[in-house]
Amino acid sequence: MTDLVYKRVMDDLKKKIESNYFNQNRLPDERTLSAKYHVSRSSVKQALSILAEQGIIFKKRGSGTFINPLYLKNKSIFSYEGSNLGITNNLKTEGYDPKIDLLEFKVVSPTAEIAEDLFLNPGDQVYEIKRLRSVDSTPIIIESGYIPVKVAPKMNERVVSGSIFNYLEEKLNKTGTKSYMSIEAQPSTTEDQRLLGLKPTEPVVIMGGIFFLDDGTPFEISNMRIHYKYFNYNTFVDLNN
C-alpha cells in the first residue's frame, strides 16, 4: 500500500510538471505536498527522490525543489529515464493510450546464455514472449523477452497481453526495482519494417538488458526494437561522484 501511495503522488506531480502547473518551475516544499496529498512526508520524500533520480527535478540547497528545464524540452512518446518502471505505466502516465498485441507466447528450455543470465538451475524453463506495443494506434516497439517459469508459474496469454510489471506487483507481491540496460541503433530488418512501418533506409533503436526484482533476483531478459522517431533517452549525471 505504501508503494501505491508514493506512486500516486509521483504520477500526479509528473502530470502537473508536464502541464506547466507550477509557477517558476518550482515545487512546493515537502510539508505542503504532504498536506495537499494527505500522505506522510516519507511518501512525498520517496516520490521526489525518484523524480530526482529520473532527472525531472533537482534540489537546490537553501532554495527548494525545481523542475529540470531540459526535461520538458526532450519529451517524446517513449521516454526512458533510467527507471525500470513498466512501459505500460510509463505511457499511461504520459497520457497515451497503450496497446499490446501478443505475437508469441510459449514455454521453452533456455539457451545456456539465458540460463546463466537468469541464474537458472538445470531443468528450469522460461516463458518466451514476443509483443508489439502501440500508442494511439501507432506501433512503436517490438518487444521480446524471457521470464523464468518459477518466478510466475501461472502466467498465461491474458497476463502477458497486459502489464507484466503490474501483474508481478499486484498478484505476486513482487516488484521490479532495478535494470541493467544497453542501447544502440541498428539498420531495421524486414520484420521491423513490416511491424513498425519503417522504410528500408530507416533504423531502429535496440534497447536490451536484464530486469531485477527488489530482492535482487533477475526476472526478465528483454530486447526492445523501437521506432527511432518515438524514442528519447534522458539520464541524470551526478558530477560529485
Phi and psi restraints in degrees (value plus and minus 20) as a CYANA .aco file:
   2 THR   PHI     -79.5   -39.5
   2 THR   PSI     -60.6   -20.6
   3 ASP   PHI     -80.1   -40.1
   3 ASP   PSI     -62.6   -22.6
   4 LEU   PHI     -85.9   -45.9
   4 LEU   PSI     -53.1   -13.1
   5 VAL   PHI     -85.1   -45.1
   5 VAL   PSI     -71.6   -31.6
   6 TYR   PHI     -87.1   -47.1
   6 TYR   PSI     -52.6   -12.6
   7 LYS   PHI     -87.7   -47.7
   7 LYS   PSI     -56.9   -16.9
   8 ARG   PHI     -83.2   -43.2
   8 ARG   PSI     -64.3   -24.3
   9 VAL   PHI     -83.8   -43.8
   9 VAL   PSI     -65.2   -25.2
  10 MET   PHI     -81.5   -41.5
  10 MET   PSI     -65.9   -25.9
  11 ASP   PHI     -83.9   -43.9
  11 ASP   PSI     -61.3   -21.3
  12 ASP   PHI     -88.6   -48.6
  12 ASP   PSI     -60.5   -20.5
  13 LEU   PHI     -82.2   -42.2
  13 LEU   PSI     -60.0   -20.0
  14 LYS   PHI     -84.6   -44.6
  14 LYS   PSI     -61.1   -21.1
  15 LYS   PHI     -82.6   -42.6
  15 LYS   PSI     -62.8   -22.8
  16 LYS   PHI     -86.2   -46.2
  16 LYS   PSI     -59.6   -19.6
  17 ILE   PHI     -80.5   -40.5
  17 ILE   PSI     -63.5   -23.5
  18 GLU   PHI     -93.1   -53.1
  18 GLU   PSI     -39.4     0.6
  19 SER   PHI    -118.8   -78.8
  19 SER   PSI      -7.1    32.9
  20 ASN   PHI      36.9    76.9
  20 ASN   PSI      21.3    61.3
  21 TYR   PHI     -92.4   -52.4
  21 TYR   PSI     -54.2   -14.2
  22 PHE   PHI    -110.0   -70.0
  22 PHE   PSI     113.2   153.2
  23 ASN   PHI     -91.4   -51.4
  23 ASN   PSI     119.2   159.2
  24 GLN   PHI      36.2    76.2
  24 GLN   PSI       7.0    47.0
  25 ASN   PHI      33.9    73.9
  25 ASN   PSI      14.5    54.5
  26 ARG   PHI    -141.2  -101.2
  26 ARG   PSI     112.3   152.3
  27 LEU   PHI    -108.3   -68.3
  27 LEU   PSI     132.1   172.1
  28 PRO   PHI     -82.6   -42.6
  28 PRO   PSI     142.6   182.6
  29 ASP   PHI     -92.8   -52.8
  29 ASP   PSI     149.0   189.0
  30 GLU   PHI     -79.9   -39.9
  30 GLU   PSI     -59.5   -19.5
  31 ARG   PHI     -83.1   -43.1
  31 ARG   PSI     -62.1   -22.1
  32 THR   PHI     -86.4   -46.4
  32 THR   PSI     -63.3   -23.3
  33 LEU   PHI     -85.5   -45.5
  33 LEU   PSI     -58.1   -18.1
  34 SER   PHI     -80.7   -40.7
  34 SER   PSI     -63.1   -23.1
  35 ALA   PHI     -89.6   -49.6
  35 ALA   PSI     -59.2   -19.2
  36 LYS   PHI     -84.0   -44.0
  36 LYS   PSI     -63.1   -23.1
  37 TYR   PHI    -112.8   -72.8
  37 TYR   PSI     -23.1    16.9
  38 HIS   PHI      37.6    77.6
  38 HIS   PSI      26.7    66.7
  39 VAL   PHI    -153.5  -113.5
  39 VAL   PSI     149.4   189.4
  40 SER   PHI     -91.7   -51.7
  40 SER   PSI     138.0   178.0
  41 ARG   PHI     -86.2   -46.2
  41 ARG   PSI     -47.9    -7.9
  42 SER   PHI     -85.2   -45.2
  42 SER   PSI     -56.2   -16.2
  43 SER   PHI     -86.7   -46.7
  43 SER   PSI     -62.4   -22.4
  44 VAL   PHI     -83.5   -43.5
  44 VAL   PSI     -63.8   -23.8
  45 LYS   PHI     -80.8   -40.8
  45 LYS   PSI     -60.1   -20.1
  46 GLN   PHI     -86.8   -46.8
  46 GLN   PSI     -61.8   -21.8
  47 ALA   PHI     -82.8   -42.8
  47 ALA   PSI     -64.6   -24.6
  48 LEU   PHI     -87.0   -47.0
  48 LEU   PSI     -55.5   -15.5
  49 SER   PHI     -82.5   -42.5
  49 SER   PSI     -62.6   -22.6
  50 ILE   PHI     -88.2   -48.2
  50 ILE   PSI     -62.0   -22.0
  51 LEU   PHI     -81.9   -41.9
  51 LEU   PSI     -54.5   -14.5
  52 ALA   PHI     -89.9   -49.9
  52 ALA   PSI     -60.8   -20.8
  53 GLU   PHI     -82.6   -42.6
  53 GLU   PSI     -52.3   -12.3
  54 GLN   PHI    -100.4   -60.4
  54 GLN   PSI     -24.4    15.6
  55 GLY   PHI      60.4   100.4
  55 GLY   PSI      -7.0    33.0
  56 ILE   PHI    -101.9   -61.9
  56 ILE   PSI     -56.4   -16.4
  57 ILE   PHI    -150.6  -110.6
  57 ILE   PSI     146.8   186.8
  58 PHE   PHI    -168.6  -128.6
  58 PHE   PSI     131.3   171.3
  59 LYS   PHI    -121.7   -81.7
  59 LYS   PSI     110.9   150.9
  60 LYS   PHI    -127.6   -87.6
  60 LYS   PSI      94.9   134.9
  61 ARG   PHI     -73.9   -33.9
  61 ARG   PSI     104.9   144.9
  62 GLY   PHI      63.3   103.3
  62 GLY   PSI     -25.8    14.2
  63 SER   PHI    -139.9   -99.9
  63 SER   PSI     -48.0    -8.0
  64 GLY   PHI     106.2   146.2
  64 GLY   PSI    -184.2  -144.2
  65 THR   PHI    -130.5   -90.5
  65 THR   PSI     109.4   149.4
  66 PHE   PHI    -145.0  -105.0
  66 PHE   PSI     136.6   176.6
  67 ILE   PHI    -103.2   -63.2
  67 ILE   PSI     113.4   153.4
  68 ASN   PHI     -87.4   -47.4
  68 ASN   PSI      95.2   135.2
  69 PRO   PHI     -83.0   -43.0
  69 PRO   PSI     -43.8    -3.8
  70 LEU   PHI     -96.5   -56.5
  70 LEU   PSI     -40.7    -0.7
  71 TYR   PHI     -82.2   -42.2
  71 TYR   PSI     -71.0   -31.0
  72 LEU   PHI     -89.1   -49.1
  72 LEU   PSI     -46.8    -6.8
  73 LYS   PHI     -92.0   -52.0
  73 LYS   PSI     -43.0    -3.0
  74 ASN   PHI    -128.2   -88.2
  74 ASN   PSI       6.4    46.4
  75 LYS   PHI     -93.3   -53.3
  75 LYS   PSI     126.9   166.9
  76 SER   PHI    -169.8  -129.8
  76 SER   PSI     155.4   195.4
  77 ILE   PHI     -81.1   -41.1
  77 ILE   PSI     -68.5   -28.5
  78 PHE   PHI    -132.3   -92.3
  78 PHE   PSI      87.4   127.4
  79 SER   PHI    -135.3   -95.3
  79 SER   PSI      98.5   138.5
  80 TYR   PHI    -123.1   -83.1
  80 TYR   PSI     104.4   144.4
  81 GLU   PHI    -136.8   -96.8
  81 GLU   PSI      12.1    52.1
  82 GLY   PHI      60.4   100.4
  82 GLY   PSI     -13.6    26.4
  83 SER   PHI    -126.9   -86.9
  83 SER   PSI     130.7   170.7
  84 ASN   PHI    -125.6   -85.6
  84 ASN   PSI       5.6    45.6
  85 LEU   PHI     -78.6   -38.6
  85 LEU   PSI     128.0   168.0
  86 GLY   PHI     -77.7   -37.7
  86 GLY   PSI     127.1   167.1
  87 ILE   PHI     -83.2   -43.2
  87 ILE   PSI     -58.2   -18.2
  88 THR   PHI     -78.1   -38.1
  88 THR   PSI     -66.7   -26.7
  89 ASN   PHI     -85.1   -45.1
  89 ASN   PSI     -59.2   -19.2
  90 ASN   PHI     -77.2   -37.2
  90 ASN   PSI     -68.5   -28.5
  91 LEU   PHI     -89.8   -49.8
  91 LEU   PSI     -59.0   -19.0
  92 LYS   PHI     -84.2   -44.2
  92 LYS   PSI     -59.5   -19.5
  93 THR   PHI     -81.6   -41.6
  93 THR   PSI     -55.3   -15.3
  94 GLU   PHI     -97.6   -57.6
  94 GLU   PSI     -24.5    15.5
  95 GLY   PHI      71.8   111.8
  95 GLY   PSI      -7.2    32.8
  96 TYR   PHI    -115.9   -75.9
  96 TYR   PSI     144.2   184.2
  97 ASP   PHI    -124.6   -84.6
  97 ASP   PSI      76.4   116.4
  98 PRO   PHI     -99.9   -59.9
  98 PRO   PSI     127.5   167.5
  99 LYS   PHI    -157.2  -117.2
  99 LYS   PSI     122.9   162.9
 100 ILE   PHI    -142.2  -102.2
 100 ILE   PSI     105.1   145.1
 101 ASP   PHI    -126.2   -86.2
 101 ASP   PSI      99.3   139.3
 102 LEU   PHI     -99.0   -59.0
 102 LEU   PSI      98.4   138.4
 103 LEU   PHI    -115.2   -75.2
 103 LEU   PSI     -51.4   -11.4
 104 GLU   PHI    -179.3  -139.3
 104 GLU   PSI     117.6   157.6
 105 PHE   PHI    -172.2  -132.2
 105 PHE   PSI      97.5   137.5
 106 LYS   PHI    -177.9  -137.9
 106 LYS   PSI     142.5   182.5
 107 VAL   PHI    -118.3   -78.3
 107 VAL   PSI     108.1   148.1
 108 VAL   PHI    -156.5  -116.5
 108 VAL   PSI     145.0   185.0
 109 SER   PHI    -103.3   -63.3
 109 SER   PSI     112.0   152.0
 110 PRO   PHI     -93.3   -53.3
 110 PRO   PSI     134.2   174.2
 111 THR   PHI     -89.2   -49.2
 111 THR   PSI     147.2   187.2
 112 ALA   PHI     -80.4   -40.4
 112 ALA   PSI     -58.0   -18.0
 113 GLU   PHI     -87.1   -47.1
 113 GLU   PSI     -65.2   -25.2
 114 ILE   PHI     -83.7   -43.7
 114 ILE   PSI     -62.7   -22.7
 115 ALA   PHI     -80.3   -40.3
 115 ALA   PSI     -60.2   -20.2
 116 GLU   PHI     -88.4   -48.4
 116 GLU   PSI     -63.4   -23.4
 117 ASP   PHI     -86.1   -46.1
 117 ASP   PSI     -52.8   -12.8
 118 LEU   PHI    -117.4   -77.4
 118 LEU   PSI     -12.6    27.4
 119 PHE   PHI      34.4    74.4
 119 PHE   PSI      28.6    68.6
 120 LEU   PHI    -108.8   -68.8
 120 LEU   PSI     134.8   174.8
 121 ASN   PHI    -112.6   -72.6
 121 ASN   PSI     139.4   179.4
 122 PRO   PHI     -74.7   -34.7
 122 PRO   PSI     112.5   152.5
 123 GLY   PHI      73.5   113.5
 123 GLY   PSI     -35.4     4.6
 124 ASP   PHI     -85.7   -45.7
 124 ASP   PSI     124.0   164.0
 125 GLN   PHI    -136.0   -96.0
 125 GLN   PSI     145.9   185.9
 126 VAL   PHI    -151.2  -111.2
 126 VAL   PSI     134.6   174.6
 127 TYR   PHI    -102.4   -62.4
 127 TYR   PSI     111.6   151.6
 128 GLU   PHI    -123.2   -83.2
 128 GLU   PSI      99.9   139.9
 129 ILE   PHI    -146.5  -106.5
 129 ILE   PSI     113.3   153.3
 130 LYS   PHI    -153.1  -113.1
 130 LYS   PSI     106.9   146.9
 131 ARG   PHI    -157.5  -117.5
 131 ARG   PSI     133.4   173.4
 132 LEU   PHI    -132.2   -92.2
 132 LEU   PSI     100.8   140.8
 133 ARG   PHI    -121.0   -81.0
 133 ARG   PSI     115.7   155.7
 134 SER   PHI    -150.4  -110.4
 134 SER   PSI     134.1   174.1
 135 VAL   PHI    -150.3  -110.3
 135 VAL   PSI     110.7   150.7
 136 ASP   PHI      29.6    69.6
 136 ASP   PSI      24.3    64.3
 137 SER   PHI      51.0    91.0
 137 SER   PSI     -11.6    28.4
 138 THR   PHI    -125.5   -85.5
 138 THR   PSI      95.7   135.7
 139 PRO   PHI     -88.4   -48.4
 139 PRO   PSI     109.9   149.9
 140 ILE   PHI    -147.8  -107.8
 140 ILE   PSI     -42.7    -2.7
 141 ILE   PHI    -160.0  -120.0
 141 ILE   PSI     111.7   151.7
 142 ILE   PHI    -121.5   -81.5
 142 ILE   PSI      97.9   137.9
 143 GLU   PHI    -136.5   -96.5
 143 GLU   PSI     105.6   145.6
 144 SER   PHI    -140.3  -100.3
 144 SER   PSI     120.2   160.2
 145 GLY   PHI    -175.0  -135.0
 145 GLY   PSI     143.4   183.4
 146 TYR   PHI    -150.6  -110.6
 146 TYR   PSI     107.2   147.2
 147 ILE   PHI    -147.2  -107.2
 147 ILE   PSI     111.0   151.0
 148 PRO   PHI     -81.0   -41.0
 148 PRO   PSI     114.7   154.7
 149 VAL   PHI     -80.5   -40.5
 149 VAL   PSI     -55.4   -15.4
 150 LYS   PHI     -87.8   -47.8
 150 LYS   PSI     -39.7     0.3
 151 VAL   PHI     -92.9   -52.9
 151 VAL   PSI     -58.3   -18.3
 152 ALA   PHI    -162.5  -122.5
 152 ALA   PSI      59.3    99.3
 153 PRO   PHI     -80.3   -40.3
 153 PRO   PSI     -45.7    -5.7
 154 LYS   PHI    -123.9   -83.9
 154 LYS   PSI      -2.4    37.6
 155 MET   PHI     -85.2   -45.2
 155 MET   PSI     119.1   159.1
 156 ASN   PHI    -160.5  -120.5
 156 ASN   PSI    -196.7  -156.7
 157 GLU   PHI     -82.2   -42.2
 157 GLU   PSI     -55.9   -15.9
 158 ARG   PHI     -83.6   -43.6
 158 ARG   PSI     -62.6   -22.6
 159 VAL   PHI     -83.5   -43.5
 159 VAL   PSI     -69.3   -29.3
 160 VAL   PHI     -96.4   -56.4
 160 VAL   PSI     -25.4    14.6
 161 SER   PHI    -105.3   -65.3
 161 SER   PSI     -22.0    18.0
 162 GLY   PHI    -145.7  -105.7
 162 GLY   PSI    -172.7  -132.7
 163 SER   PHI    -102.4   -62.4
 163 SER   PSI      93.6   133.6
 164 ILE   PHI     -88.4   -48.4
 164 ILE   PSI     -57.3   -17.3
 165 PHE   PHI     -80.3   -40.3
 165 PHE   PSI     -65.1   -25.1
 166 ASN   PHI     -84.3   -44.3
 166 ASN   PSI     -58.6   -18.6
 167 TYR   PHI     -82.7   -42.7
 167 TYR   PSI     -65.7   -25.7
 168 LEU   PHI     -80.3   -40.3
 168 LEU   PSI     -61.6   -21.6
 169 GLU   PHI     -95.9   -55.9
 169 GLU   PSI     -66.6   -26.6
 170 GLU   PHI    -102.6   -62.6
 170 GLU   PSI     -55.0   -15.0
 171 LYS   PHI    -119.2   -79.2
 171 LYS   PSI     -51.5   -11.5
 172 LEU   PHI    -132.2   -92.2
 172 LEU   PSI     -21.7    18.3
 173 ASN   PHI      36.7    76.7
 173 ASN   PSI      19.1    59.1
 174 LYS   PHI    -142.3  -102.3
 174 LYS   PSI     118.2   158.2
 175 THR   PHI    -142.8  -102.8
 175 THR   PSI     110.8   150.8
 176 GLY   PHI    -101.9   -61.9
 176 GLY   PSI     102.6   142.6
 177 THR   PHI    -143.4  -103.4
 177 THR   PSI     -39.4     0.6
 178 LYS   PHI    -158.0  -118.0
 178 LYS   PSI     136.4   176.4
 179 SER   PHI    -171.1  -131.1
 179 SER   PSI     131.5   171.5
 180 TYR   PHI    -138.0   -98.0
 180 TYR   PSI      93.5   133.5
 181 MET   PHI    -143.8  -103.8
 181 MET   PSI     129.7   169.7
 182 SER   PHI    -144.7  -104.7
 182 SER   PSI     129.6   169.6
 183 ILE   PHI    -153.2  -113.2
 183 ILE   PSI     114.8   154.8
 184 GLU   PHI    -173.7  -133.7
 184 GLU   PSI     145.3   185.3
 185 ALA   PHI    -130.6   -90.6
 185 ALA   PSI     122.1   162.1
 186 GLN   PHI    -159.9  -119.9
 186 GLN   PSI     139.3   179.3
 187 PRO   PHI     -81.7   -41.7
 187 PRO   PSI     124.9   164.9
 188 SER   PHI     -94.7   -54.7
 188 SER   PSI     125.9   165.9
 189 THR   PHI    -109.1   -69.1
 189 THR   PSI     153.7   193.7
 190 THR   PHI     -83.0   -43.0
 190 THR   PSI     -54.1   -14.1
 191 GLU   PHI     -88.3   -48.3
 191 GLU   PSI     -61.7   -21.7
 192 ASP   PHI     -77.2   -37.2
 192 ASP   PSI     -65.6   -25.6
 193 GLN   PHI     -84.2   -44.2
 193 GLN   PSI     -58.0   -18.0
 194 ARG   PHI     -92.2   -52.2
 194 ARG   PSI     -65.1   -25.1
 195 LEU   PHI    -103.1   -63.1
 195 LEU   PSI     -51.3   -11.3
 196 LEU   PHI    -123.5   -83.5
 196 LEU   PSI     -21.2    18.8
 197 GLY   PHI      49.0    89.0
 197 GLY   PSI      15.0    55.0
 198 LEU   PHI    -111.4   -71.4
 198 LEU   PSI     134.1   174.1
 199 LYS   PHI    -104.6   -64.6
 199 LYS   PSI     135.2   175.2
 200 PRO   PHI     -75.7   -35.7
 200 PRO   PSI     -45.9    -5.9
 201 THR   PHI    -108.2   -68.2
 201 THR   PSI     -23.6    16.4
 202 GLU   PHI    -117.4   -77.4
 202 GLU   PSI     123.2   163.2
 203 PRO   PHI    -111.5   -71.5
 203 PRO   PSI     155.1   195.1
 204 VAL   PHI    -145.1  -105.1
 204 VAL   PSI     136.9   176.9
 205 VAL   PHI    -116.2   -76.2
 205 VAL   PSI     108.2   148.2
 206 ILE   PHI    -123.3   -83.3
 206 ILE   PSI     101.2   141.2
 207 MET   PHI    -144.5  -104.5
 207 MET   PSI      92.1   132.1
 208 GLY   PHI    -154.9  -114.9
 208 GLY   PSI     135.8   175.8
 209 GLY   PHI     148.9   188.9
 209 GLY   PSI    -183.7  -143.7
 210 ILE   PHI    -143.4  -103.4
 210 ILE   PSI     114.3   154.3
 211 PHE   PHI    -123.0   -83.0
 211 PHE   PSI     124.9   164.9
 212 PHE   PHI    -142.0  -102.0
 212 PHE   PSI     126.1   166.1
 213 LEU   PHI     -98.1   -58.1
 213 LEU   PSI     149.5   189.5
 214 ASP   PHI     -85.5   -45.5
 214 ASP   PSI     -37.8     2.2
 215 ASP   PHI    -111.9   -71.9
 215 ASP   PSI     -13.0    27.0
 216 GLY   PHI      72.0   112.0
 216 GLY   PSI     -21.7    18.3
 217 THR   PHI     -94.3   -54.3
 217 THR   PSI     105.1   145.1
 218 PRO   PHI     -90.1   -50.1
 218 PRO   PSI     106.1   146.1
 219 PHE   PHI    -138.6   -98.6
 219 PHE   PSI     -30.2     9.8
 220 GLU   PHI    -176.7  -136.7
 220 GLU   PSI     116.1   156.1
 221 ILE   PHI    -120.5   -80.5
 221 ILE   PSI     103.9   143.9
 222 SER   PHI    -146.8  -106.8
 222 SER   PSI     124.2   164.2
 223 ASN   PHI    -155.0  -115.0
 223 ASN   PSI      99.6   139.6
 224 MET   PHI    -136.4   -96.4
 224 MET   PSI     108.5   148.5
 225 ARG   PHI    -126.7   -86.7
 225 ARG   PSI      89.7   129.7
 226 ILE   PHI    -130.9   -90.9
 226 ILE   PSI     114.2   154.2
 227 HIS   PHI     -77.4   -37.4
 227 HIS   PSI     104.9   144.9
 228 TYR   PHI     -79.9   -39.9
 228 TYR   PSI     -47.2    -7.2
 229 LYS   PHI     -92.7   -52.7
 229 LYS   PSI     -37.9     2.1
 230 TYR   PHI    -136.0   -96.0
 230 TYR   PSI       6.7    46.7
 231 PHE   PHI    -146.4  -106.4
 231 PHE   PSI     117.4   157.4
 232 ASN   PHI    -166.1  -126.1
 232 ASN   PSI     112.6   152.6
 233 TYR   PHI    -132.8   -92.8
 233 TYR   PSI     107.0   147.0
 234 ASN   PHI    -144.6  -104.6
 234 ASN   PSI     122.3   162.3
 235 THR   PHI    -162.2  -122.2
 235 THR   PSI     146.5   186.5
 236 PHE   PHI    -140.3  -100.3
 236 PHE   PSI     105.0   145.0
 237 VAL   PHI    -129.4   -89.4
 237 VAL   PSI     104.6   144.6
 238 ASP   PHI    -112.4   -72.4
 238 ASP   PSI      89.7   129.7
 239 LEU   PHI     -96.5   -56.5
 239 LEU   PSI     -25.1    14.9
 240 ASN   PHI    -105.9   -65.9
 240 ASN   PSI     -29.7    10.3
